[in-house]
Amino acid sequence: MTDWKQPPPYPTGHGLLAGKRVLVTAAAGTGIGYATAKRCAEEGAVVSISDKHERRLAESAEQLATVMGSKPVAVPCDVTAEDEVQRMFDAVGDLDVLINNAGLGGTAELTEMTDDQWDRVLDITLNGTMRCTREALKRMQSAGRGGAIVNNASVIGWRAQAGQAHYAAAKAGVMALTRTAAVEAAQFGVRVNAVAPSLAMHENLAKVTTDELLAELTSREAFGRAAEPWEIANVIIFLASDYASYLTGEVISASSQHP
């Protein structure tokens, strides 16, 4: 009998992104960003990656090289700085897909939250997504080949969770940005969608979240487990691929969470 609390087998590639040039932001480390970059490479894409953490970025590039057969373009970038965003896109060059994964969380009750805490989460998570989306759209429109943008949102943008006012506001903003950008970009053949994960387990999350909270969040999931980062990446792959050719302005919930 199948144990549904165990992840399914890791998928094999089917060429869903064959030949597409893909940029994934915040792709260093063990989270959704790196998992997405790896799955893109396994699906035949030419992948470029960025991250603020230069050492981890270099390590991720080395790991991806074993999948791609060549080292990906890897550009250090702080998405809160417009000049760094411009430099990143210049280094990457032509692209077919942008995956906006950069974001910052944190926990603070609203009455204890400082302006700096609020501003930092909003600037990275929402404003950073806007800066990268804006620049990608300019370049995709100019190239005239269409394209796809996939933003990483969160179910917290829909569901209330104590201590997450800044993160919830930022992710709800990402959802609204996705819908509006999709309407504006459609005339240029560019699709803009988002994925909204609930709980995806990786090393960095485990370091900043208590065991008690993780257990509580896991108990809410219908499958009784957190998602693997590559399971979220699979949804992103679909949204970036030609299988989603008539899908734009949508936020797909990648969650088994029940009320």
BAFI-3210 file (N, C-alpha, C; in Angstrom, 3 decimals, decimal comma, padded with zeros to 6 digits):
// residues 259
n [1|2|3|4|5|6|7|8|9|10|11|12|13|14|15|16|17|18|19|20|21|22|23|24|25|26|27|28|29|30|31|32|33|34|35|36|37|38|39|40|41|42|43|44|45|46|47|48|49|50|51|52|53|54|55|56|57|58|59|60|61|62|63|64|65|66|67|68|69|70|71|72|73|74|75|76|77|78|79|80|81|82|83|84|85|86|87|88|89|90|91|92|93|94|95|96|97|98|99|100|101|102|103|104|105|106|107|108|109|110|111|112|113|114|115|116|117|118|119|120|121|122|123|124|125|126|127|128|129|130|131|132|133|134|135|136|137|138|139|140|141|142|143|144|145|146|147|148|149|150|151|152|153|154|155|156|157|158|159|160|161|162|163|164|165|166|167|168|169|170|171|172|173|174|175|176|177|178|179|180|181|182|183|184|185|186|187|188|189|190|191|192|193|194|195|196|197|198|199|200|201|202|203|204|205|206|207|208|209|210|211|212|213|214|215|216|217|218|219|220|221|222|223|224|225|226|227|228|229|230|231|232|233|234|235|236|237|238|239|240|241|242|243|244|245|246|247|248|249|250|251|252|253|254|255|256|257|258|259]
n.u [000,845|000,535|002,319|001,127|002,228|004,809|007,113|006,597|008,366|011,335|011,011|011,618|013,155|011,343|011,831|010,391|011,097|012,850|015,581|014,839|015,660|016,301|015,969|016,535|015,870|017,356|018,501|020,356|021,511|019,334|016,654|013,438|014,223|016,768|015,992|014,152|015,760|017,363|015,447|014,547|016,845|016,995|014,810|015,664|016,313|018,333|019,951|020,185|021,320|020,761|021,692|021,869|023,789|026,990|028,902|027,318|025,959|027,942|028,518|026,075|026,023|028,120|027,035|024,821|026,077|026,746|024,394|023,579|025,741|027,395|028,679|026,362|025,364|025,974|024,958|025,668|023,222|021,335|018,087|016,880|018,205|018,227|020,263|021,761|019,917|019,618|022,220|022,278|020,389|021,645|023,941|022,853|021,486|019,545|016,349|013,831|012,216|011,455|011,909|010,784|011,993|013,081|012,787|011,807|011,184|010,036|009,201|007,028|004,991|002,455|002,217|004,715|006,378|008,888|009,357|011,526|011,690|009,263|009,600|011,862|011,082|008,982|010,395|012,237|010,625|008,238|008,790|011,209|010,398|008,768|010,695|012,312|010,389|009,472|011,790|012,260|009,924|010,219|012,397|011,533|009,322|010,576|012,155|010,241|009,453|007,679|007,139|007,562|006,729|007,159|006,063|006,952|004,702|002,685|000,645|000,139|-000,500|-003,185|-004,218|-004,619|-001,991|-000,599|001,877|002,844|002,320|003,792|004,965|002,683|001,344|003,209|003,264|000,605|000,611|002,361|000,726|-001,309|000,243|001,062|-001,359|-002,044|000,235|000,060|-002,181|-001,259|000,905|-000,023|-000,597|001,837|002,468|003,469|003,298|002,190|002,313|001,739|002,926|001,698|002,968|002,462|003,757|007,002|009,622|012,955|016,504|017,115|014,636|014,120|016,065|015,215|012,740|010,684|010,541|008,077|006,291|006,656|005,676|003,010|002,191|002,630|000,735|-001,576|-001,589|-003,046|-001,870|-000,324|002,326|005,136|005,710|008,152|010,836|011,243|008,775|007,221|008,688|008,010|005,434|006,017|007,577|005,595|004,011|005,843|006,177|005,187|002,875|001,229|000,173|-002,164|-002,638|-002,676|-002,102|-002,822|-002,851|-001,522|-002,312|-000,056|-000,478|-001,461|-002,991|-005,643|-008,630]
n.v [-001,200|002,211|004,797|007,793|009,855|010,022|011,484|011,430|009,551|011,132|013,209|012,435|014,190|015,688|017,302|019,696|022,361|022,682|024,162|026,701|029,849|030,560|032,482|032,339|033,817|034,286|031,694|030,181|027,789|025,580|025,703|026,464|027,964|026,970|024,312|024,749|025,852|023,628|021,731|023,068|022,941|020,166|019,822|020,695|023,390|026,345|027,592|030,448|031,905|033,810|035,405|036,875|035,950|035,328|033,215|030,888|031,040|030,526|027,874|026,656|027,062|025,410|022,913|022,865|022,783|020,142|019,066|020,554|020,349|022,371|025,333|027,436|030,868|032,940|035,364|037,656|039,374|041,879|042,315|044,584|046,723|048,768|049,201|046,871|044,982|045,729|045,188|042,438|041,508|042,423|040,840|038,304|038,412|037,650|036,247|033,765|033,017|034,211|033,579|034,636|034,360|035,512|036,528|037,492|036,419|036,259|036,718|038,531|040,102|042,445|044,713|044,845|045,112|046,744|049,692|049,296|046,472|045,900|047,382|046,146|043,488|044,004|045,388|043,550|041,289|042,136|044,638|043,904|041,809|043,287|045,015|043,211|041,972|044,165|044,897|042,543|042,404|044,683|043,922|041,509|042,401|044,111|042,283|040,734|038,047|036,877|035,190|034,075|034,721|033,753|034,093|033,752|033,341|033,027|030,999|032,441|034,921|034,760|033,559|034,101|034,400|034,537|036,923|037,381|039,686|041,517|039,823|038,574|040,776|041,498|039,203|039,057|041,362|040,561|038,741|040,461|042,126|040,230|039,610|042,114|042,756|040,669|041,319|043,626|042,627|040,754|041,493|041,425|038,820|037,716|035,774|035,941|034,492|033,009|030,995|029,651|028,471|026,424|024,951|024,163|022,077|022,724|023,183|025,846|026,847|025,174|026,068|028,571|028,306|027,168|023,859|023,270|025,019|024,128|021,532|022,085|023,444|021,422|019,568|020,632|020,076|018,228|015,869|015,252|015,978|018,130|019,834|018,760|020,820|020,478|019,655|021,934|023,286|021,825|022,730|025,331|024,833|023,843|026,198|027,801|026,513|025,517|024,132|025,645|027,579|029,086|030,259|032,851|035,471|034,079|032,647|029,891|027,586|025,740|023,493|021,280|021,933|021,986|023,610]
n.w [000,000|-000,823|000,798|001,452|002,813|002,134|-000,161|-003,746|-006,347|-007,628|-010,482|-013,953|-016,708|-019,451|-021,561|-021,479|-021,418|-023,475|-024,999|-024,176|-022,728|-019,486|-016,562|-013,150|-010,129|-006,844|-006,504|-005,147|-002,712|-000,848|-001,346|-002,915|-005,123|-006,083|-006,552|-008,574|-010,609|-011,133|-011,989|-014,267|-015,855|-016,136|-017,714|-020,111|-020,453|-020,979|-018,421|-016,333|-013,295|-010,281|-007,196|-003,943|-002,235|-002,689|-002,378|-001,986|-004,362|-006,262|-005,564|-006,189|-008,938|-009,745|-009,110|-010,817|-013,240|-013,626|-014,418|-016,658|-018,330|-018,894|-017,347|-015,738|-016,404|-013,728|-011,611|-009,132|-007,290|-005,764|-005,339|-004,430|-005,370|-008,076|-009,990|-009,780|-010,602|-013,295|-014,171|-013,826|-015,754|-018,068|-018,041|-018,361|-020,796|-023,756|-022,993|-022,388|-020,316|-017,118|-013,740|-010,827|-007,813|-005,589|-002,233|001,114|004,383|007,765|011,247|013,211|015,545|014,715|016,372|017,458|015,354|013,479|011,428|009,761|009,615|008,324|005,916|004,761|004,173|002,381|000,393|-000,673|-001,304|-002,645|-004,044|-005,241|-006,904|-008,597|-009,803|-011,259|-012,901|-014,355|-015,837|-017,271|-018,826|-020,445|-022,022|-023,171|-024,626|-026,445|-027,852|-029,106|-029,152|-027,455|-024,309|-020,862|-017,498|-014,192|-010,980|-007,537|-005,163|-002,249|-000,116|002,111|001,256|000,902|003,217|006,682|009,037|012,162|013,052|010,529|009,040|007,408|005,484|004,424|003,312|001,379|-000,282|-001,106|-002,570|-004,615|-005,915|-006,894|-008,519|-010,393|-011,736|-012,874|-014,423|-016,223|-017,790|-019,067|-020,477|-022,270|-024,909|-026,079|-026,214|-023,910|-021,065|-017,668|-014,615|-011,341|-008,616|-005,604|-002,909|000,064|002,410|002,049|002,572|003,484|004,113|004,971|005,807|007,971|009,714|010,555|011,652|014,283|015,710|016,738|015,404|012,771|012,994|013,579|011,214|009,342|010,151|009,156|006,514|003,878|002,936|005,039|005,207|004,445|001,318|-001,060|-002,221|-005,012|-005,850|-005,808|-007,695|-009,964|-010,580|-011,259|-013,516|-015,254|-015,564|-016,858|-019,214|-022,598|-022,301|-020,773|-022,400|-022,774|-020,411|-018,215|-015,837|-013,579|-010,275|-008,954|-006,548|-004,841|-002,899|-000,271|001,735|004,084|005,338]
ca.u [000,000|001,319|002,319|000,962|003,011|006,142|007,121|006,671|009,715|011,803|010,617|012,595|012,867|010,627|012,101|009,315|011,659|013,984|016,080|014,411|016,625|015,566|016,651|015,909|016,463|017,483|018,590|021,410|021,067|018,597|015,220|012,659|014,953|017,726|015,229|013,558|016,831|017,766|014,385|014,573|017,961|016,618|013,794|016,295|016,519|019,625|019,592|021,021|020,863|021,277|021,441|022,641|024,856|027,913|029,524|026,318|025,650|029,005|028,327|024,912|026,414|028,915|026,124|023,994|026,918|026,715|023,121|023,522|026,889|028,216|028,392|025,385|025,648|025,605|025,169|025,268|022,245|020,424|016,942|016,436|019,021|017,888|021,452|022,153|018,945|020,006|023,460|021,937|019,777|022,667|024,827|022,112|021,163|018,204|015,728|012,451|011,473|011,959|011,280|011,045|011,939|013,651|011,822|012,273|010,137|010,315|008,049|006,922|003,637|002,349|002,445|006,147|007,112|009,450|009,266|012,616|011,303|008,211|010,147|012,809|010,322|008,262|011,315|012,784|009,626|007,316|009,463|012,189|009,658|008,358|011,848|012,716|009,306|009,487|012,907|012,040|008,879|010,792|013,279|010,725|008,523|011,478|012,595|009,106|009,319|006,840|007,891|006,779|007,239|006,501|006,392|006,739|003,842|002,530|-000,724|-000,004|-001,148|-004,630|-004,615|-004,028|-001,128|-000,058|003,284|003,225|001,655|004,628|005,112|001,372|001,089|004,106|002,861|-000,661|001,016|002,901|-000,423|-001,948|001,190|000,993|-002,584|-001,993|001,276|-000,421|-003,076|-000,458|001,890|-000,655|-000,524|003,175|002,656|004,158|002,400|002,662|001,559|002,414|002,658|001,541|003,200|002,163|004,906|008,004|010,691|014,356|017,395|017,019|013,385|014,276|016,933|014,576|011,392|010,720|009,987|006,656|005,539|006,707|004,756|001,645|001,922|002,564|-000,518|-002,666|-001,505|-003,889|-001,019|000,392|003,760|005,484|006,125|009,556|011,019|011,096|007,351|006,809|009,368|007,269|004,329|006,652|007,934|004,367|003,620|006,834|006,222|004,154|001,626|000,410|000,162|-003,370|-002,813|-001,976|-002,773|-003,326|-002,041|-001,811|-002,001|000,677|-000,701|-002,451|-003,515|-007,081|-008,993]
ca.v [000,000|003,428|005,722|009,119|010,828|010,028|012,126|010,523|009,491|012,330|013,062|012,513|015,276|015,376|018,331|020,689|023,693|022,463|025,317|027,990|030,537|030,783|033,119|032,091|034,641|033,646|030,271|029,506|027,112|024,317|025,962|026,360|028,572|026,029|023,173|025,169|025,948|022,264|021,120|023,717|022,342|018,783|019,882|021,119|024,829|026,979|028,270|031,428|032,052|034,929|035,353|037,870|035,256|034,976|031,901|029,856|031,131|029,804|026,448|026,210|027,033|024,193|021,770|022,885|022,448|018,690|018,760|021,238|020,039|023,575|026,166|028,477|032,244|033,138|036,789|038,174|040,454|042,290|042,814|045,882|047,753|048,797|049,060|045,462|044,286|046,022|044,461|041,022|041,250|042,629|039,676|037,127|038,573|037,246|035,202|033,392|032,793|034,742|033,026|035,525|033,588|036,267|036,959|037,461|036,274|036,733|036,632|039,614|040,612|043,774|045,756|044,865|045,216|048,055|050,127|048,669|045,089|045,958|047,871|045,207|042,384|044,520|045,797|042,368|040,340|042,753|045,581|043,163|041,116|044,317|045,490|042,171|041,816|045,355|044,833|041,406|042,766|045,608|043,193|040,552|043,159|044,600|041,145|040,340|036,591|036,395|034,742|033,732|035,125|033,026|034,685|032,906|033,987|032,175|030,930|033,464|036,051|034,531|033,051|034,824|033,683|035,493|037,243|037,409|040,804|042,063|038,801|038,401|041,945|041,424|038,132|039,477|042,313|039,800|038,201|041,556|042,503|039,182|039,764|043,352|042,619|039,736|042,052|044,551|041,901|039,796|041,961|041,130|037,375|037,353|035,300|036,195|033,707|032,840|029,805|029,994|027,298|026,542|024,549|023,373|021,883|022,762|023,451|027,221|026,980|024,472|026,846|029,794|027,980|026,244|022,528|023,303|025,639|023,234|020,424|022,605|023,695|020,129|018,910|021,210|019,609|017,051|014,692|015,026|016,244|019,312|019,582|018,855|021,993|020,152|019,533|023,296|023,579|021,200|023,622|026,449|024,316|023,829|027,561|028,346|025,711|025,749|023,502|026,687|028,634|029,921|030,558|034,054|036,214|033,152|032,257|028,479|027,143|024,469|023,220|020,254|022,394|022,065|024,670]
ca.w [000,000|-000,939|001,926|000,857|003,568|001,550|-001,481|-004,900|-006,940|-008,321|-011,889|-015,047|-017,624|-020,687|-022,559|-021,469|-021,629|-024,373|-025,738|-023,620|-021,874|-018,250|-015,439|-011,846|-009,077|-005,527|-006,846|-004,392|-001,492|-000,904|-001,384|-004,141|-006,228|-006,660|-007,073|-009,836|-011,602|-011,476|-012,796|-015,581|-016,597|-016,459|-018,771|-021,354|-020,543|-020,733|-017,175|-015,649|-011,913|-009,507|-005,761|-003,203|-001,521|-003,770|-002,186|-002,272|-005,790|-006,969|-005,304|-006,961|-010,344|-009,942|-009,076|-012,024|-014,388|-013,834|-015,086|-017,943|-019,163|-018,929|-016,189|-016,048|-016,030|-012,326|-011,384|-007,831|-007,465|-004,704|-006,109|-003,920|-006,023|-009,496|-010,828|-009,785|-011,454|-014,677|-014,451|-013,943|-017,055|-019,088|-018,029|-018,827|-022,215|-024,195|-022,195|-022,708|-019,069|-015,852|-012,547|-009,695|-006,580|-004,465|-001,221|002,498|005,384|009,116|012,144|014,195|015,760|014,120|017,382|017,766|014,097|013,188|010,040|009,017|009,331|007,309|004,648|004,175|003,582|001,208|-000,659|-001,335|-001,778|-003,604|-004,937|-006,028|-007,963|-009,556|-010,573|-012,215|-013,871|-015,221|-016,773|-018,176|-019,787|-021,426|-022,938|-023,930|-025,587|-027,485|-028,657|-029,930|-029,250|-026,366|-023,138|-019,665|-016,193|-013,106|-009,689|-006,366|-004,172|-001,071|000,386|003,150|000,615|001,028|004,529|007,810|009,971|013,120|012,926|009,124|008,370|006,338|004,439|003,799|002,476|000,228|-001,189|-001,715|-003,597|-005,745|-006,639|-007,629|-009,566|-011,417|-012,532|-013,650|-015,435|-017,245|-018,698|-019,860|-021,288|-023,182|-026,298|-026,576|-026,168|-022,674|-020,014|-016,304|-013,643|-010,056|-007,823|-004,192|-002,061|001,492|003,210|001,321|003,553|003,073|005,242|005,469|006,549|009,243|010,585|011,044|012,120|015,411|015,463|017,099|014,318|011,615|013,253|013,443|009,799|008,657|010,523|008,368|005,133|003,645|002,779|006,288|005,027|003,662|-000,063|-001,426|-003,088|-006,430|-006,180|-006,155|-008,957|-011,063|-010,942|-011,949|-014,845|-016,057|-015,898|-017,781|-020,437|-023,608|-021,865|-020,149|-023,413|-022,688|-018,985|-017,777|-014,771|-012,574|-009,118|-008,734|-005,185|-004,759|-001,483|000,081|003,024|004,219|006,292]
c.u [000,879|001,187|002,281|001,684|004,460|006,092|007,140|008,096|010,060|011,539|011,806|012,189|012,168|010,810|011,073|009,823|012,849|014,335|015,688|015,494|015,903|016,477|015,857|016,612|016,446|017,575|019,706|020,822|020,238|017,098|014,584|013,434|015,924|017,005|014,618|014,604|017,256|016,716|014,319|015,670|017,623|015,564|014,343|016,562|017,996|019,407|020,653|020,447|021,452|020,972|022,281|023,865|025,848|028,529|028,532|025,928|026,678|028,866|027,159|025,239|027,228|028,020|025,277|024,792|026,905|025,437|023,116|024,635|027,802|027,794|027,397|025,940|025,127|025,970|024,749|024,323|021,424|019,245|016,358|017,186|018,787|019,118|021,933|021,195|019,296|021,250|023,184|021,355|020,761|023,579|024,148|021,824|019,748|017,644|014,289|011,587|012,202|011,179|011,715|010,874|012,424|012,560|012,420|011,077|010,574|009,056|008,104|005,460|003,577|002,652|003,919|007,006|007,620|009,224|010,341|012,287|010,263|008,804|011,051|012,085|009,590|009,225|011,892|011,686|008,707|008,039|010,504|011,548|009,210|009,528|012,253|011,665|009,309|010,584|012,738|011,003|009,412|011,579|012,512|009,883|009,383|011,914|011,486|008,901|008,366|007,698|006,961|007,503|006,446|006,995|006,116|005,949|003,796|001,057|-000,956|-000,595|-002,659|-005,052|-003,889|-003,164|-000,459|001,434|003,765|002,632|002,473|004,748|003,796|001,059|001,945|003,640|001,506|-000,382|001,582|001,761|-001,101|-001,055|001,132|-000,205|-002,519|-000,951|000,824|-001,308|-002,266|000,449|001,262|-000,515|000,842|003,484|003,422|003,122|003,028|001,747|002,356|002,049|002,617|001,734|002,673|003,424|005,812|009,243|012,069|015,183|017,224|015,741|013,511|015,105|016,216|013,169|011,478|010,112|008,489|005,817|005,527|005,737|003,314|001,280|001,790|001,236|-001,708|-002,690|-002,279|-003,075|-000,207|001,888|003,933|005,810|007,644|009,725|010,822|009,636|006,762|007,426|008,611|006,096|004,873|007,035|006,714|004,000|004,579|006,785|005,093|002,844|000,694|000,210|-001,055|-003,658|-002,004|-002,806|-003,295|-002,322|-002,447|-001,383|-001,328|000,655|-001,672|-003,157|-005,044|-007,403|-008,759]
c.v [001,249|004,293|007,141|010,199|010,878|010,707|011,091|010,473|010,792|012,170|013,075|013,649|014,808|016,468|019,444|022,110|023,636|023,728|026,662|028,548|031,060|031,447|032,858|032,949|033,887|032,131|029,543|028,812|025,876|024,492|025,805|026,904|027,611|024,819|023,511|025,270|024,559|021,584|021,750|023,117|020,920|018,724|020,518|022,597|025,198|027,929|029,278|031,616|033,310|034,696|036,442|037,244|034,675|033,588|030,791|029,865|030,355|028,301|025,896|026,121|025,785|022,958|021,702|022,500|020,954|018,259|019,314|020,811|021,216|024,452|027,262|029,868|032,438|034,561|037,169|039,359|040,643|042,953|044,104|047,031|047,714|048,622|047,617|044,629|044,493|045,223|042,971|040,710|041,454|041,405|038,439|037,214|038,120|036,158|034,984|033,303|033,476|034,090|033,861|034,752|034,368|036,743|036,836|037,339|036,834|036,650|037,769|040,007|042,064|044,880|045,882|045,090|046,633|048,417|049,448|047,220|045,047|046,318|046,851|044,038|042,845|044,841|044,605|041,569|040,918|043,670|044,886|042,416|042,104|044,751|044,474|041,950|042,964|045,259|043,680|041,746|043,718|044,846|042,177|041,261|043,635|043,470|040,619|038,844|036,026|035,994|034,425|034,225|034,360|033,607|033,698|033,703|033,092|032,128|031,935|034,744|035,955|034,287|033,789|033,900|034,709|035,683|037,429|038,588|041,338|041,086|038,595|039,561|041,901|040,376|038,412|040,500|041,627|039,218|039,282|042,040|041,508|039,384|040,997|043,273|041,704|040,437|042,951|043,809|041,030|040,211|041,699|039,627|036,901|036,955|035,550|035,448|033,598|031,499|030,229|028,736|027,529|026,221|023,651|023,282|021,921|023,250|024,844|027,443|026,335|025,279|028,026|029,560|026,966|024,900|022,510|023,896|024,753|022,066|020,877|022,823|022,396|019,435|019,438|020,692|018,308|015,775|014,405|015,213|017,573|018,897|019,540|020,088|021,680|019,937|020,901|023,679|022,985|022,069|024,830|026,041|024,326|025,238|028,206|027,684|026,063|025,037|024,509|027,863|029,552|030,311|031,796|034,783|035,333|032,945|030,836|028,097|025,783|024,037|022,076|020,663|022,459|023,111|024,222]
c.w [000,000|000,309|001,366|001,638|003,091|000,178|-002,591|-005,429|-007,651|-009,818|-012,847|-015,977|-018,887|-021,734|-022,596|-021,714|-022,593|-025,148|-025,187|-022,695|-020,645|-017,218|-014,172|-010,810|-007,746|-005,658|-006,114|-003,177|-001,770|-001,092|-002,749|-005,331|-006,885|-007,260|-008,432|-010,932|-012,072|-012,349|-014,185|-016,445|-017,027|-017,552|-020,042|-021,496|-020,419|-019,561|-016,765|-014,251|-011,294|-008,040|-005,108|-002,551|-002,532|-003,596|-002,519|-003,745|-006,607|-006,774|-006,114|-008,441|-010,656|-009,984|-010,338|-013,260|-014,676|-014,542|-016,506|-018,902|-019,367|-017,759|-016,542|-015,769|-014,611|-011,927|-009,966|-008,022|-006,205|-005,393|-005,555|-004,585|-007,527|-010,382|-010,879|-010,624|-012,925|-015,068|-014,625|-015,318|-018,197|-019,193|-018,611|-020,323|-022,537|-023,287|-022,637|-021,463|-017,920|-014,722|-011,353|-008,394|-005,368|-003,514|000,164|003,418|006,724|009,946|013,150|014,318|015,280|015,130|017,760|016,516|013,877|011,726|009,193|008,671|008,215|005,946|003,975|003,506|002,324|000,065|-001,406|-002,035|-002,846|-004,570|-005,803|-007,176|-009,032|-010,420|-011,650|-013,285|-014,858|-016,272|-017,761|-019,238|-020,850|-022,472|-023,775|-024,988|-026,744|-028,413|-029,556|-030,083|-028,201|-025,186|-021,986|-018,425|-015,145|-011,791|-008,558|-005,340|-002,928|-000,686|001,510|002,567|000,641|002,471|005,648|008,660|010,862|012,911|011,500|008,362|007,203|005,173|003,694|002,865|001,218|-000,776|-001,832|-002,815|-004,816|-006,576|-007,484|-008,771|-010,718|-012,330|-013,424|-014,754|-016,568|-018,266|-019,622|-020,851|-022,363|-024,641|-026,923|-026,531|-024,953|-021,625|-018,643|-015,341|-012,351|-009,454|-006,361|-003,351|-000,644|002,272|002,379|002,207|002,898|004,252|005,823|006,265|007,920|010,235|011,236|011,582|013,247|015,026|015,738|015,967|013,081|011,784|013,085|011,972|009,017|008,940|009,720|006,931|004,949|003,522|004,037|006,192|004,315|002,236|-000,140|-002,316|-004,565|-006,828|-006,505|-007,501|-010,139|-011,522|-011,704|-013,371|-015,761|-016,501|-016,896|-019,147|-021,401|-023,271|-021,217|-021,104|-023,340|-021,242|-018,642|-016,731|-013,657|-011,437|-008,762|-007,315|-005,236|-003,303|-001,324|001,376|002,997|005,286|007,738]
res [m|t|d|w|k|q|p|p|p|y|p|t|g|h|g|l|l|a|g|k|r|v|l|v|t|a|a|a|g|t|g|i|g|y|a|t|a|k|r|c|a|e|e|g|a|v|v|s|i|s|d|k|h|e|r|r|l|a|e|s|a|e|q|l|a|t|v|m|g|s|k|p|v|a|v|p|c|d|v|t|a|e|d|e|v|q|r|m|f|d|a|v|g|d|l|d|v|l|i|n|n|a|g|l|g|g|t|a|e|l|t|e|m|t|d|d|q|w|d|r|v|l|d|i|t|l|n|g|t|m|r|c|t|r|e|a|l|k|r|m|q|s|a|g|r|g|g|a|i|v|n|n|a|s|v|i|g|w|r|a|q|a|g|q|a|h|y|a|a|a|k|a|g|v|m|a|l|t|r|t|a|a|v|e|a|a|q|f|g|v|r|v|n|a|v|a|p|s|l|a|m|h|e|n|l|a|k|v|t|t|d|e|l|l|a|e|l|t|s|r|e|a|f|g|r|a|a|e|p|w|e|i|a|n|v|i|i|f|l|a|s|d|y|a|s|y|l|t|g|e|v|i|s|a|s|s|q|h|p]
***
